[in-house]
Amino acid sequence: MTNAVTYLIARFFLGFWGAIWHWYVDGFWRVAKKAIAILSALDRIFALRITLRNFFRPLYQDHTIPGHVFGFFFRTIRVTLAILSYLAVALGAIFVYMAWALLPFYILALGFQANFGK
């Protein structure tokens, strides 16, 4: 009899821990992998590291004054847009994960409000 009770208690706590692990840890990794995939796609568009490496070089190897001025101007815009895009994706991922993490507490609060708020 004690083996059955011990088994049921252990299975309850393992199931409870598994649900929490799945919701928070696996949910975090799913959001992180999606954010990294989006950041990788943005990096193929903006190529921030390459743009920074060539920041003070003339655009299209045009060594005239307009080539230097336009290169600096266009690369400044490209770097600014890249950083803002990366920041937006990172903040969006943080917001999505925080909403995901707080969703069970919100559902519990709604349940308590419905049952005890009368």
C-alpha positions, 0 to 999 in steps of 0.5 A: 500500500505504501508503495502505491501511495509513494508512487502516486505522490512521486508521479504527481510531483514529477508531472507538476515539475514537468509541466512547469519545466515545459511551460517556462524553460521550453517556452523560453527556448522556443521564443529564443530560437525564433528571435535568433532566427529573426536576428539572423535574417536581419543580419543577412539584410543589414550585415552589421559587422561588415558595414562597421568594418568598412565604415570609413571606406568609400562607397563602391571603392569610389575614392572621390569626395562624394564617394567618401561622403555618401559612403559615410552617410549611407553606412551611418543610416544602415548601422542605425537601422540595423541597431534599431531593428535588432533592439526591436526584435530583442525587446519584442522577444522579451515582451513575448516571453514575459507575457508567456511567463505571466499568463498562468498567473493571469489565468489563476487571478481571473479564476480567483476573481470569478470565484471569490469576487462575488 
